[in-house]
């Protein structure tokens, strides 16, 4: 499971209404002019324009050093878009930031529970079988349970082997919010068919590896072929943050964990934490470390 993004809010512009002085002609009607003033990005505080019907939303995610901007502003004026930044957010005092948690055993249905397995649990290294039966209530129920487990962990993605089920199934929601259910993605038997030659480094962590994190190189975009729960095959292209989440979870389906992709420096820094994690493990016999 990949670490969750950070939601910040700030106002990007304001609108000032100015009245032009009438000319010498008494019959001339008053004229109004609208000016759009950019406000420099100086903080992560949220303000609301007097004339704006909704605030602007700026998403900063700590996983990739980039900024995505979505603005909801009145249609009668155009927003000026600031240049892209590469700021890494480090402020953890904001109440909108939800750190990942280990919820332990979660009741995902009336008679069933799920739990995130920790390294070196064998399911993290075991082969994952293709799903061959679709349209069944069991598959749809399992996907629903995976989302419930993911949200309980404050995560943005989850792969089936992370809950001890060795099937090629993964789910994610780039917003990590159950209220944003329209953003939910469930992929059955996914396969990368194309990927960008360019790689981008960014910090990642995984709930199966508590207290461990490091820089991971990921393709900036991937094209994917997969099945829906109803058995319908489709293709999709993921870029940016969604591409990062997908690649992290997709690795789990191939028995690859994110420490396998760490550079030597980060591996060295996490050596003691990894050793402690392995020594404290008391589950089934690991297949490989």
N, C-alpha and C positions, 0 to 999 in steps of 0.2 A: 504494500500500500504506500502510495506516495504522499509526502507531506502536503498539507493543505495550503492554499493560497491565502493572501491577506487582502481584505477588502478595506479600502480607504475611501473617503469622500472629500471632495473639495470643489469649490466653485471655480469655473474656468473663465467666466465673463460676466459682465453686467451691462445693462442698457440704460442710457441716460436720455431723458426726454427734454429737449430744449425748445423754447418758443421763440420764434424770430420776431423782432420788433416790426410793427406794421410800417409800411412806407408812408410817404406824405399823402398819398391818396386815401381818403377816408373810406372809399369803397373796396379797398383791397382787403381780402380776408386774411386772417392770421395763418401763417404757415408753420408746420411742425416738422422737425428733422429728428431722425433717430441716429444715434451714434453708438457703435459697438466698441467698447473699450476692453482690450485684453488685460487681464490681471495677472501679473507674473506669478508663477507657481513658487510659493515660498513656504508652504506648510501643508500638512495633511488635514487641516481643519476644514470643516464643511460650513459654507455660508450659502444663503439663498438670495438670488437677485430679486429686487422689488417687483420686477415685471416678469420674472420667470415663473412658469406654472409648476415646474418640477426641478429638483436639483440635478446637478451634473454628477455623474459617478465616475470615479477613476479607480481602476483595479491595479494594484501593485502586487505582483506575486514574487515571493522570495525564492521560488525555485529557479526562475530565469531572470536575468538582469534586464528586464524590459518593462515598458509601461503601456497598458492598453487603455484607451479612453473611449467611453461611451457617453454621449450627451443627449439629454432629452430636453429640448428647448422649443419655444414657440416657433411655428412654421414661418412666421412673417419676417424673421431675420436669420441670418446665417452665422453659424459659429466659426470662429477662427481656431484652427487646430494647432496646438503647440508642437514644436519639434520633438521627436522621440528622444527619450532619455535612457540612460543605462544605470539608473540609480538602484542600489540594493537596499531594500528596506530593512532596518534593524530595530525599529521601535516596537517593542512588544507590550507597551503599556496601554495601547488602544483596546477598547472593550470589544471591537468588532473582530479582533484576531482570536481564532480558536485553535489552540494547540492540540495536536493529536493526543489521544488518550488510549490506554488499554482498558476497555470496558469489561474484560474478563469474559465469562460465559454470558451470552446474550440470548434471551428468549425471543426467537425470531418467529415463532408460531405457537399455537396452543400446546403442541406436544414435542416441539423441536428446539434445539439450542445450537448456537455456533460459537466458535472461539477462534481468535487469531493465533495461529501456531507460531512459535518462536524458533529461530535458528538454533541448532541444526536439525530441526524436525525433518524426517525423511520425505515428507510430502513436498518440501521445497526443492528437492533434487530428483524426485521421481518423474518418470515419463508421464505425460498427460494425454489421455485418450481423446480421440475425436468424438464429438457427439453425433450419433447416428439416427436418433429418434427425435422428431420435432412435433410441435403442436400438442404435446402432452401437458397435462396440468402439472405434472411433477417438475418439468423443466422451468415452466413459468413461475412456479412457486419458489424454486431454488433461486432464480434471478431476483425475485422480490426479497427473499431472505438475505441475499448478498448485499443488496442496497441498504437494507435495515442495519446490517452489521457494519457497513461502511460509514453510515451516518452516526452510528453509536460510537465509532472510533474517531469522529471528526475528520475523516479522510476524504479524498477526492477520487480514489480508485481502489479496486480490489480484484484480485485474481482467485479463481477457485482453489488452487493448491494452498493458498494462504489460510483457508478454513478447512484444510485436510481433505479436499475433494479433488482428485487428480483428473480433471476434465478440462478441455480447452475452452474455458468460459471466462470472460472478464467483464467487469462493469466499471463505469466511471461517470462522474458528474463534475465538470470543470469548476463549478461554483461551490461544490461540496455542501449544498444546502437542500434539504428535503423539500423545502417550499418551491425550489426551482426545479420541479420534477420534469419540466419540458426539456431540460438540459441532460437528462439521464440517457446514457448510452449502454446498451448491452450487446456484446459481440460474441457470437458462437463460432468456433473454429476459425478465428481470424488468421490472415496470412498477409505479410507485407509483400506487395508486388513491385513497388518502386519506392525509392527513397532518395533524398537529396544528397549530393556529394558533400555538401557543406555540413560541418558539425558545429555545435555550440555547447560550451561548458556551462554547467550550473550546479548549485548545491542540491543534493537530494538526501532523503532519509526514507526509512521503511519501518512500518510498525512491527514487522517480524524481526527487526534489529533495533530494539530500543536503545536510545542514547548513542547511536552511531550515525554519522553522516559524513558526506564528502562530495567533492566535485565529480560530476559524471558528464561524459560527452554524449550528446544525442543528435540525431539528424534533425534539421530544422523543419522538415516536412516528410511525411510518409503517405503513400497510397496503399490502401488496405482493401482486401477482399474478405468478406465475412458473411455469416448467416444471421438472420433474425430468429427470434424464438419460434416464429411460425414456419421456419424452414426456407424463407425467401432469401435468395442470394443477392448481395449488393456490393457496390464499391464506393469508397469514400476517401477523401484526402484530409488529413489532419495537419495543421500547422501550429507553430508557436506552442502555447501552453498545453493545448489538447494533444499535440504530437508528443510532448514530453511525458504526459500521463500515460498515453497509450503505450509508448515504448517501454516504460517502466513495468507496466502490468504484463505486456506481451513477453518480456523477458522471463517472467515467472512461469509462463506456459511452456517455455523451453528449458526449464530447470536452471535458469540463470538468475542469480541474485545480484543486487546492485554493488555489493562489495567486490564482485568479480570484475567490475568495470572501473574501480577506483584506481587512481594513480598510486605509485609507490609511497609518495609523501603522505597521502591521506590514509593509506593502509597502515603505515607506521604510527600515525597519530591515533588510530583507532585500535591498535594492537591490544592494549590492556582491556578496553571495553569488550572487545570480541572474545578475548580469553575468559573474562568473567562470565559472559553470556553462555559460552560453551560449558564452562565448569558448573554453572548453576542449572543447566538443562537436565531434566529428569523424565523426559518423554520416551517414545519409542526409539530404538537404536537407529542412529543416523546412517544414511547410505554413504555420504561423503561430506567432507568439510569444504 
